[in-house]
Amino acid sequence: MAAEIVTVTTEEQLEQALAIRTKVFVEEQNVPMEEEIDQHDRLTGTAHHFLIQDEGEMVATGRVTIYDDETAKMQRIAVLKDYRSKGYGRVLLLAMEERARELGLRYSLLDAQCQAEVFYKKLGYETISDEPFDDAGIPHVRMRKKL
C-alpha cells in the first residue's frame, strides 16, 4: 500500500470525498442522500475532511468534527469496496486522530456500524453505548478512545 493522506482543502477534493461516501453509504448501504450530506460538508465549516489516495486514485474518506471541549468526533469513514481489508481504514483513522491531537483534544468518539465494531476495538476504541442504536437504518454503537 502506497497510500497518501490528503487533507481536503479544495472544492474538487471535497467532491471526491462526497463521491466516495455516496458510493459506500448511499449506493451500497441505502442511506438516504438527505441524511448523508449535512452542514459539515463544506470547506468553510469546522469539519476537517480527509482523503486517502493510492496511485492517483482517491479510495477512502473521513471527517473530524468537534464534539465538545475535549472530544473529537470521527465521522463518515468510508473505504471503497475494492480497497477494504487492505489497511486504508486504519491509516485514515490514525490520521484523523492525529488531527484531533493537533487541535488539543483528548478523546475520540465515533458511532460505529455494528459490523465494524471489532475493527475499531483493534484500534483501541471501547464501546460505551449500552445497546446498539439505529442510524439511517443501520445498527450502530458509540465508541470512545483516549488520545
Beta strands, then each sheet from edge to edge (+ up, - down):
strand 1: 3-7
strand 2: 48-54
strand 3: 57-68
strand 4: 71-79
strand 5: 107-113
strand 6: 126-127
strand 7: 133-135
strand 8: 138-146
sheet 1: 1+ 2- 3+ 4- 5- 8+ 6-
sheet 2: 1+ 2- 3+ 4- 5- 8+ 7-
end
